[in-house]
Amino acid sequence: MKIFFVSLGCDKNLVDSEVMLGMLVEKGYTFTDDENEADIIVVNSCCFINDAKEESINTILEMAELKKENCKALIVTGCLAQRYKEEIQKEIPEVDAIIGTTAIDRIVETVEDVLSGKQEICMADINATPVYGKKRVVTTGGHYAYLKIAEGCDKHCSYCIIPKIRGNYRSIPMESLVKEAEQLVENGARELILVAQETTLYGVDLYKSKRLPELLRELCKISELYWIRILYCYPEEITDELIQVIKEEKKVCHYLDMPIQHASDTILKRMGRRTNQEELREIVGKLRKEIPDICLRTTLITGFPGETEADHEELLTFVNEMEFDRLGVFTYSPEEDTPAASMADQIHEEVKKAHQAEIMELQQDIAFERAEAMIGKCVDAIIEGKVADENAYVARTYKDAPNVDGYLFINTDRELMTGDYVTAKVTGSYEYDLIGELAE
């Protein structure tokens, strides 16, 4: 039996896909990259914002068409499955089984059931213990891997549906994470990227205190591991202890992904965020003072209900003054069953997009200037692959998370392998990317 797996959405969802793949491999199933060859199709869906919801639905419908030909079973898992199970069952009858976010450990028995002719919905308590300790099939190429350290979220921001489809914040035990990290490194991973809905709160439920600094120190003891990268850090939870660990531990990248969403105190309050602009300026200042070469990435939402031109101008000023190394902007997407969706003063789509474009134009100038400022510097980098028909390689520096940031293109006659770590001298820049050569 050949299985075709589609993983949509975020890297946390990708980890769930890799866990399910691992469980299926252990039972002898094989996989195909060609959906036309598949006996079974699994779509691990996303519904965080409207665009993600549409992509998931369109993918399921596309796979449902294939089922009319050779495919024997279609299974939908993930966030869309959790949130809209009845609607999927009613509107897309080609779907044979639906698995919720906390029931992914039932993938094998679900596959067996649908092959025997049963249709089912597999759900578990939304606050069930996260699935952990399972062998994964890493799909990122092997030289880097995501390590999901917690599930769910307790923040309940007014625009976000995650707590309703992923449950409360639940940390994975530290000993299990260290063991999983050791296995990933043993299988070739040289960079581990820590992910959760919020990484900075790791341990508060299990150990009654924030234990991310301790987890980082434990992971740094793994000998063949080169880099540890931290994503999804909420600014109000970044402690002095965490900053010191990032500063002191050589394996922890001087890179922090810190979603702030806005800079107007009025909008931050309406969003249900736990920080104001003064506090944001303080944490950015502290990070740059303690770790001068830190790369800061953030995300913003534009067009939130009630956002005025003054709020937007305030955000522009903030972005201009903070000069984030990396920045992404989403237009606000009203999600049903969230407080923000029923707020007054919803913003017109054209205004949202105009504000988004204005912020991105400003950030583009900042990013290009920062890339240009790297010329002449030597940086460590990990090789991602070779440029076709050229004596050049694609690499990432400590400033570049996979799939969201830029690249360093290294010109060299030397033969390099994906996953190799090298030191390169930056000789030029092109927009968000850098150009370089191997350092002597």
Sequence and secondary structure as in RCSB ss.txt:
>XXXX:A:sequence
MKIFFVSLGCDKNLVDSEVMLGMLVEKGYTFTDDENEADIIVVNSCCFINDAKEESINTILEMAELKKENCKALI
VTGCLAQRYKEEIQKEIPEVDAIIGTTAIDRIVETVEDVLSGKQEICMADINATPVYGKKRVVTTGGHYAYLKIA
EGCDKHCSYCIIPKIRGNYRSIPMESLVKEAEQLVENGARELILVAQETTLYGVDLYKSKRLPELLRELCKISEL
YWIRILYCYPEEITDELIQVIKEEKKVCHYLDMPIQHASDTILKRMGRRTNQEELREIVGKLRKEIPDICLRTTL
ITGFPGETEADHEELLTFVNEMEFDRLGVFTYSPEEDTPAASMADQIHEEVKKAHQAEIMELQQDIAFERAEAMI
GKCVDAIIEGKVADENAYVARTYKDAPNVDGYLFINTDRELMTGDYVTAKVTGSYEYDLIGELAE
>XXXX:A:secstr
 EEEEEE S HHHHHHHHHHHHHHHHTT EE S GGG SEEEEEE  SSHHHHHHHHHHHHHHHHHHTTT  EEE
EEEHHHHHSHHHHHHH TT  EEE TT GGGHHHHHHHHHTT  EEE   TTS    S      S SSEEEEE E
E  S   TT  HHHHH S EE  HHHHHHHHHHHHHTT  EEEEESS STTTTTTTTSS  HHHHHHHHTT TT 
 EEEE    GGG  HHHHHHHHH TTEEEEEE   B   HHHHHHHT S  HHHHHHHHHHHHHHSTT EEEEEE
EES TT  HHHHHHHHHHHHHH  SEEEEEE    TTSGGGG SS   HHHHHHHHHHHHHHHHHHHHHHHHTTT
T EEEEEEEEE TTSSEEEEEETT  TTTS  EEEE SS   TT EEEEEEEEEETTEEEEEE  
